[in-house]
Amino acid sequence: MDQIQIKPLSPDMAQIFTNYLDGLDFSHAEHWHFCYCQYYHINCSTAAWRQRTAEQNRLQAEENIKSGLMRGLVAMDGEQMVGWLNVNDVNQYALLKDDEELHQFPGRSAMVVCFVIHPDYRGKGLASRMLAEAVEESRRQGFDRIIGRPFTWSTHPERQYHGVPKMYENLGFEEISEANGEHTFVLNFK
C-alpha cells in the first residue's frame, strides 16, 4: 500500500477515470454501473436519472473532468488507477443545491460524496488514506471546512460509498446530525 500515490484528478485523466469505472464489477449494486459518479452533478428526478444511459453519464463525466467541474482524488498503483474519491466544492453538486444543512455555513465548504475503491484494495485502509488527503487538499485550496455524510450498512458493507462514520471520527470530524442512519460530519479549518 505504501507505493500507492494519491493525487488530484486532472483534466487529462478523463479517459483513465472512465476506463477505471468501466473495468469494475458492480454486481453488488447493479444500478451503479451507469453512474460514472455523475449522480450528484445532475439535478433531476429519480425517474429522469433512471432514464439516463451509461454512455450519457460516461461522456458527461469526461466533459466535467476536462472542464474542471468534476474534481476529486485518485489513487494510483503505478499506472493503474485503484481508487477514486469524489470531493469538491459543495456548490458543484447540483443535486445538493437545496440541501439547507450543507449550505448553512459561511465561507467555502468542500464535500465528500463518493468513494470507489478497486475490490483488490478494499479493507486495507485506502479509503481512510484518501479521506485524510482530501482534508489536506481542501485546506490547501482554502476551504473553510470539509463535510461528509457516511453511513453504516452492515448487510452490504461494499455499498457504503460515502465511507463509514469511524473514518471521519478518526480524523477529528464532528457529527452534527443523523437521520435514517446517515450521519453528517464536519471538520472546520478556521
C-alpha positions as a Markdown table, in Angstrom:
| # | Residue | x | y | z |
|---|---|---|---|---|
| 1 | Met | 0.0 | 0.0 | 0.0 |
| 2 | Asp | 3.0 | 2.3 | 0.5 |
| 3 | Gln | 3.6 | 2.5 | -3.2 |
| 4 | Ile | 0.1 | 3.9 | -3.9 |
| 5 | Gln | 0.1 | 7.6 | -4.9 |
| 6 | Ile | -2.9 | 9.7 | -4.1 |
| 7 | Lys | -3.2 | 12.8 | -6.2 |
| 8 | Pro | -5.9 | 15.2 | -7.5 |
| 9 | Leu | -7.8 | 14.2 | -10.6 |
| 10 | Ser | -6.6 | 16.3 | -13.5 |
| 11 | Pro | -8.4 | 17.2 | -16.8 |
| 12 | Asp | -6.0 | 14.9 | -18.8 |
| 13 | Met | -7.2 | 11.9 | -16.7 |
| 14 | Ala | -10.8 | 11.9 | -18.0 |
| 15 | Gln | -10.2 | 8.7 | -20.1 |
| 16 | Ile | -8.3 | 7.0 | -17.2 |
| 17 | Phe | -11.2 | 7.7 | -14.9 |
| 18 | Thr | -13.9 | 6.4 | -17.2 |
| 19 | Asn | -11.8 | 3.3 | -18.1 |
| 20 | Tyr | -11.3 | 2.6 | -14.4 |
| 21 | Leu | -15.1 | 2.6 | -13.8 |
| 22 | Asp | -15.7 | 0.6 | -17.0 |
| 23 | Gly | -13.5 | -2.2 | -15.6 |
| 24 | Leu | -15.1 | -2.5 | -12.2 |
| 25 | Asp | -17.6 | -5.2 | -11.2 |
| 26 | Phe | -20.7 | -3.6 | -9.8 |
| 27 | Ser | -22.7 | -6.8 | -9.3 |
| 28 | His | -23.2 | -5.8 | -5.6 |
| 29 | Ala | -25.1 | -2.7 | -6.8 |
| 30 | Glu | -26.2 | -3.2 | -10.5 |
| 31 | His | -27.6 | 0.3 | -10.8 |
| 32 | Trp | -24.2 | 1.8 | -10.1 |
| 33 | His | -22.7 | 0.5 | -13.4 |
| 34 | Phe | -24.0 | 3.5 | -15.3 |
| 35 | Cys | -23.4 | 6.3 | -12.8 |
| 36 | Tyr | -19.8 | 7.4 | -13.6 |
| 37 | Cys | -20.0 | 9.5 | -10.5 |
| 38 | Gln | -22.5 | 11.9 | -12.1 |
| 39 | Tyr | -25.4 | 11.4 | -9.7 |
| 40 | Tyr | -24.6 | 14.4 | -7.5 |
| 41 | His | -23.6 | 16.6 | -10.5 |
| 42 | Ile | -27.0 | 16.3 | -12.1 |
| 43 | Asn | -30.2 | 17.7 | -10.5 |
| 44 | Cys | -33.1 | 15.7 | -11.8 |
| 45 | Ser | -35.9 | 13.5 | -10.6 |
| 46 | Thr | -35.2 | 9.9 | -9.7 |
| 47 | Ala | -37.2 | 8.9 | -12.8 |
| 48 | Ala | -35.2 | 11.1 | -15.1 |
| 49 | Trp | -31.9 | 9.8 | -13.6 |
| 50 | Arg | -33.0 | 6.2 | -14.3 |
| 51 | Gln | -33.7 | 7.1 | -17.9 |
| 52 | Arg | -30.1 | 8.2 | -18.4 |
| 53 | Thr | -27.7 | 5.8 | -20.1 |
| 54 | Ala | -24.3 | 4.7 | -19.1 |
| 55 | Glu | -22.9 | 6.3 | -22.3 |
| 56 | Gln | -24.6 | 9.7 | -21.4 |
| 57 | Asn | -23.0 | 9.6 | -17.9 |
| 58 | Arg | -19.6 | 8.4 | -19.2 |
| 59 | Leu | -19.5 | 11.3 | -21.7 |
| 60 | Gln | -20.8 | 13.8 | -19.1 |
| 61 | Ala | -18.0 | 12.6 | -16.7 |
| 62 | Glu | -15.3 | 13.1 | -19.3 |
| 63 | Glu | -16.7 | 16.6 | -20.1 |
| 64 | Asn | -17.0 | 17.5 | -16.4 |
| 65 | Ile | -13.4 | 16.3 | -15.7 |
| 66 | Lys | -11.9 | 18.1 | -18.7 |
| 67 | Ser | -13.7 | 21.4 | -17.8 |
| 68 | Gly | -12.6 | 21.2 | -14.1 |
| 69 | Leu | -16.2 | 21.0 | -12.9 |
| 70 | Met | -15.6 | 17.4 | -11.5 |
| 71 | Arg | -12.8 | 17.2 | -9.0 |
| 72 | Gly | -11.5 | 14.7 | -6.6 |
| 73 | Leu | -8.6 | 12.4 | -5.7 |
| 74 | Val | -7.4 | 9.3 | -7.5 |
| 75 | Ala | -5.2 | 6.5 | -6.0 |
| 76 | Met | -2.7 | 5.2 | -8.4 |
| 77 | Asp | -0.7 | 1.9 | -8.1 |
| 78 | Gly | 1.9 | 2.6 | -10.7 |
| 79 | Glu | 0.0 | 3.3 | -13.9 |
| 80 | Gln | -3.2 | 1.6 | -12.6 |
| 81 | Met | -6.0 | 3.6 | -11.0 |
| 82 | Val | -7.2 | 1.7 | -7.9 |
| 83 | Gly | -9.3 | 4.3 | -6.1 |
| 84 | Trp | -11.5 | 7.4 | -6.6 |
| 85 | Leu | -12.8 | 9.9 | -4.1 |
| 86 | Asn | -15.3 | 12.5 | -5.4 |
| 87 | Val | -14.6 | 15.6 | -3.2 |
| 88 | Asn | -15.4 | 19.1 | -4.5 |
| 89 | Asp | -16.9 | 22.4 | -3.6 |
| 90 | Val | -20.4 | 21.6 | -2.3 |
| 91 | Asn | -21.7 | 24.2 | -4.8 |
| 92 | Gln | -20.6 | 22.0 | -7.7 |
| 93 | Tyr | -23.1 | 19.2 | -6.7 |
| 94 | Ala | -26.3 | 20.3 | -8.4 |
| 95 | Leu | -28.3 | 17.6 | -6.6 |
| 96 | Leu | -27.4 | 19.1 | -3.3 |
| 97 | Lys | -28.1 | 22.8 | -4.1 |
| 98 | Asp | -31.3 | 22.9 | -2.0 |
| 99 | Asp | -29.8 | 21.0 | 1.0 |
| 100 | Glu | -30.1 | 23.6 | 3.7 |
| 101 | Glu | -27.9 | 21.7 | 6.2 |
| 102 | Leu | -25.0 | 21.7 | 3.8 |
| 103 | His | -25.4 | 25.4 | 2.9 |
| 104 | Gln | -25.8 | 26.7 | 6.4 |
| 105 | Phe | -22.1 | 27.5 | 6.8 |
| 106 | Pro | -20.4 | 30.8 | 6.0 |
| 107 | Gly | -17.5 | 30.6 | 3.6 |
| 108 | Arg | -16.5 | 27.7 | 1.3 |
| 109 | Ser | -17.3 | 24.1 | 2.1 |
| 110 | Ala | -15.7 | 21.0 | 0.5 |
| 111 | Met | -17.9 | 17.9 | 0.3 |
| 112 | Val | -17.1 | 14.2 | 0.1 |
| 113 | Val | -19.7 | 12.3 | -1.8 |
| 114 | Cys | -18.3 | 9.1 | -3.2 |
| 115 | Phe | -15.5 | 6.5 | -2.7 |
| 116 | Val | -14.9 | 3.9 | -5.4 |
| 117 | Ile | -12.1 | 1.6 | -4.3 |
| 118 | His | -11.0 | -1.3 | -6.5 |
| 119 | Pro | -12.1 | -4.6 | -4.9 |
| 120 | Asp | -8.4 | -5.8 | -4.6 |
| 121 | Tyr | -7.6 | -2.8 | -2.5 |
| 122 | Arg | -10.6 | -2.7 | -0.1 |
| 123 | Gly | -10.2 | -3.3 | 3.6 |
| 124 | Lys | -6.6 | -2.1 | 3.6 |
| 125 | Gly | -7.1 | 1.5 | 4.7 |
| 126 | Leu | -7.0 | 3.1 | 1.3 |
| 127 | Ala | -10.3 | 5.0 | 1.7 |
| 128 | Ser | -9.1 | 6.4 | 5.0 |
| 129 | Arg | -5.8 | 7.5 | 3.4 |
| 130 | Met | -7.8 | 9.2 | 0.6 |
| 131 | Leu | -10.1 | 10.9 | 3.1 |
| 132 | Ala | -7.0 | 12.2 | 5.1 |
| 133 | Glu | -5.6 | 13.5 | 1.8 |
| 134 | Ala | -8.9 | 15.2 | 0.9 |
| 135 | Val | -8.8 | 17.0 | 4.3 |
| 136 | Glu | -5.3 | 18.3 | 3.5 |
| 137 | Glu | -6.1 | 19.1 | -0.1 |
| 138 | Ser | -9.2 | 21.0 | 0.9 |
| 139 | Arg | -7.1 | 23.0 | 3.4 |
| 140 | Arg | -4.6 | 23.8 | 0.7 |
| 141 | Gln | -7.4 | 25.0 | -1.6 |
| 142 | Gly | -8.6 | 27.5 | 1.1 |
| 143 | Phe | -11.9 | 25.8 | 2.0 |
| 144 | Asp | -13.3 | 26.7 | 5.5 |
| 145 | Arg | -14.4 | 23.1 | 6.2 |
| 146 | Ile | -15.0 | 19.7 | 4.7 |
| 147 | Ile | -18.3 | 17.8 | 5.1 |
| 148 | Gly | -19.1 | 14.1 | 4.7 |
| 149 | Arg | -22.2 | 12.0 | 5.0 |
| 150 | Pro | -21.2 | 8.5 | 5.8 |
| 151 | Phe | -23.5 | 5.7 | 6.8 |
| 152 | Thr | -23.2 | 2.1 | 8.1 |
| 153 | Trp | -24.8 | -0.7 | 6.2 |
| 154 | Ser | -23.8 | -3.9 | 7.9 |
| 155 | Thr | -25.8 | -6.1 | 5.4 |
| 156 | His | -23.9 | -4.7 | 2.4 |
| 157 | Pro | -20.7 | -3.0 | 3.5 |
| 158 | Glu | -19.5 | -2.8 | -0.1 |
| 159 | Arg | -22.3 | -0.3 | -0.7 |
| 160 | Gln | -21.0 | 2.2 | 1.8 |
| 161 | Tyr | -19.8 | 4.5 | -0.9 |
| 162 | His | -19.8 | 7.6 | 1.4 |
| 163 | Gly | -17.3 | 5.9 | 3.7 |
| 164 | Val | -18.2 | 5.0 | 7.3 |
| 165 | Pro | -18.5 | 7.2 | 10.4 |
| 166 | Lys | -15.3 | 5.8 | 12.0 |
| 167 | Met | -13.2 | 7.1 | 9.2 |
| 168 | Tyr | -14.4 | 10.7 | 9.8 |
| 169 | Glu | -14.2 | 10.4 | 13.6 |
| 170 | Asn | -10.6 | 9.3 | 13.4 |
| 171 | Leu | -9.7 | 12.5 | 11.5 |
| 172 | Gly | -11.5 | 14.8 | 14.1 |
| 173 | Phe | -14.7 | 15.4 | 12.2 |
| 174 | Glu | -17.6 | 16.5 | 14.4 |
| 175 | Glu | -21.0 | 14.8 | 13.9 |
| 176 | Ile | -23.7 | 17.5 | 13.6 |
| 177 | Ser | -26.7 | 15.3 | 12.7 |
| 178 | Glu | -28.0 | 11.8 | 12.0 |
| 179 | Ala | -31.1 | 10.9 | 10.1 |
| 180 | Asn | -32.1 | 7.4 | 9.0 |
| 181 | Gly | -28.6 | 6.0 | 9.5 |
| 182 | Glu | -26.9 | 8.8 | 7.5 |
| 183 | His | -24.5 | 10.9 | 9.6 |
| 184 | Thr | -23.4 | 14.4 | 8.7 |
| 185 | Phe | -19.8 | 15.1 | 9.8 |
| 186 | Val | -18.0 | 18.5 | 9.6 |
| 187 | Leu | -14.3 | 19.3 | 10.0 |
| 188 | Asn | -13.8 | 23.1 | 10.3 |
| 189 | Phe | -10.4 | 24.5 | 9.3 |
| 190 | Lys | -10.9 | 28.1 | 10.6 |
